[in-house]
Amino acid sequence: MTAQTDAAARLDAVVGPDEVRGTTAAPLTEELMLALAAAFVDEVGAQSREVLVGHDRGESGELVAAFSRGAEARGATVVDLGVASIDEIRFGSGYLNAPAVRITASSLTLLRAGAQEIGVDHGLDAIRDRAVGYLADGLAPVAMPGGHRELDLLPDYAASLHALVALTGIRPLIVVVDAGHGATAVTVPVVLGDAVSAVPHSAPLTIIPLFVDHHPDLPPHTIDPADPATQTDLRNAVVQHQADLGLGFDADGGRCLVVDETGSVVPPSAIGAILARRAIAQARIENPGQDLVVLHDLTVSRFVSDTIEAAGAAAVPTQVGGSLMRAELRATGAVFGCGHTGDYYFPQFWCADSGLLAALHVLAEIGFQPRPLSELATDATPYAHSGEISVAVDDLPGVYARIVDAFTGSADFEEIDGLTVVGLTSDDEPFWWFNVRPSRTEPERAPQQQQKQLQPLLRLTVEAGTPEVMVRVRDEVLGLIPDE
C-alpha cells in the first residue's frame, strides 16, 4: 500500500458527509488533526488570518494542540477560545466573521467565516483531498507561519443572547440548571448566573446549578432528551427545590431539555411549538405583511405544524439533521426551525441552534404570564407521540418493503427522509402517522454475537390522535422489524 493510499483510507474512515468524526475502530489522532488543520486553512483561505478554535471539557487537549500546530504551520493565527459550547463557536464565527472549529475527543466541526457550514458539497471533500497529501507527504512550509493568542468571547456571547431575548420585567423564577459537566458548565454561569457568582442582569432568576464544574477529570453527565436515565438528577432537583422549571443541556450546548415544575419532561415538540409561535409574533412586528416560513423536521408532533399554520405562517417539513436544518434556514429565510430532540434554530443567531438561546425564550415565555409551565406544556401536547425508538436491523430495504406491503390500502407513503406512512382515516377516526429512517448520527451497534457485522440503526417515530391508536400502530410496525 502506498503512502497516498494509506492516507486516503485513514481519512475516509473519519470524514463523513457532514462532519469529521472518529470511532473506536478509527479514532481521530494528532497526525490526522495536523493534516486536517492545514487543509482547512487552505480551503478557507486563512493564511495571514485568524481561525477561532474552541474545544470541549479538556479530553481533547492533545488534538487541540495538533490542530493549532497544523493551522499555524500554514500561516493562520489561532485564536484559542478555550472550553466553548458549539453555539458559542458559531456565534464567534458569525460575530467576528472568522473561520472556526470546535474539537472534541471524537469530532471536528468546521465553519467558514460567518458561521457557514462546511459539508461535502461545501468544501469538506476538498479538505479531505488536501489532507490526504499532507498526511502522506508532510506539511508544505509557508514563508510566514501564523501565531497564537487567547480570547474570552463569553461576555460578547452572553450580551448577544440577552439582546435577542429581553428578560426585564419577568416574574421571579426558581430555575434548576443541569450543565452536565459539559461546555455549558462554562457558559451557563455567564449567561444565567448561578448560586455562587451572580451575573449583573435585571432578570429575577434564582439559579440552582447542577454539574457546573468543568474540571476535565470529572466524568461526563450527559443530558439526552431521548434517554430518561440522563434526566433523573434534573427532574428530582426541580421537585426538591420547588423550582418553576429545570433546564438541561447536552454535552456541546446545542440542545436544551426543559422540565416543568412537577418534574416532568416537557416534550421537545411542545417547546418547539411555543418558540415557533413566539418567533412568528416577533416577525409580524418587525415585518408586517411578510409571508413567513417556519421549518420543522419530519418527526416532530403534528401540533407543531398546527401551531405554525394557526399563527398564519407556512409550516415546511425538512429532513432530520442539524446541518440540513441550518442550510434550509439560510436558503428559505425561515423565521425559526425546530427538531425532535430539543434542537431549536434561530436566523438571528446565524441560523444556528443554541440551547441557551432557546432557554432564554422559555424563561421569557414563562416569566411574562402567571400560569405554571405544566399547564402550557399540556396545551402544547394534545396528541400521543412515541418519541424516537432505535432498533438495530440488518436489512433496511427489507424492512421498508414489509411496511409498504402491510400498510398499502390503509395509508399514504412519503419518502422525504426515510419512509413516512400517513394513515387514511376518516373525520371521526383518530389520525396516525409514523416515520422510519436510518440514523445519520449514532454509530452502528454490534449484536450480541460479536462475530456478526455491525448493524445500522433504524429510527421509528409514531404519533396518533389517541394513546391507544399510537400504541397499536407502534406495536404493529415493531412487529414488522425482525429481532436481530
Buried (B, 14 or more C-beta within 10 A) or exposed (E): EEEEEEBBEBBEBBBBEBBBBBEEEBEBBBBBBBBBBBBBBBBBEBBEBBBBBBBBBBBBBEBBBBBBBBBBBBBBBBBBBBBBBBBBBBBBBBBBEBBBBBBBBBBBBBBBBBBBBBBBEBBBBBBBBBBBBBBBEEBEEBEEBBEBEEBEBBEBBBEBBBEBBBBEEBEEBBBBBBBBBBBBBBBBBBBBBBEEEEBEBEBBBBBBBBBBEBEEEEEEBBBBBBEEEBBEBBBBBBBEBEBBBBBBBBBBBBBBBBBBBEBBBBBBBBBBBBBBBBBBEBBBEEEEEEEBBBBBBBBBBBBBBBBBEEBEBBBBBBBBBBBBBBBBBBEBEBBBBBBBBBBBBBBBBBBBBBBBBBBBBBBBBBBEEEEBBBEBBBEBBEBBBBBBBEBBBEBBEEBBEBBBEBBEEEBEEBEBBBBBBBBEBEEEEBBBBBBBBBBBBEBEBEEEEEEEEBBBBBBBBBBBBBEEBBBBBBEBBEEBBEEB
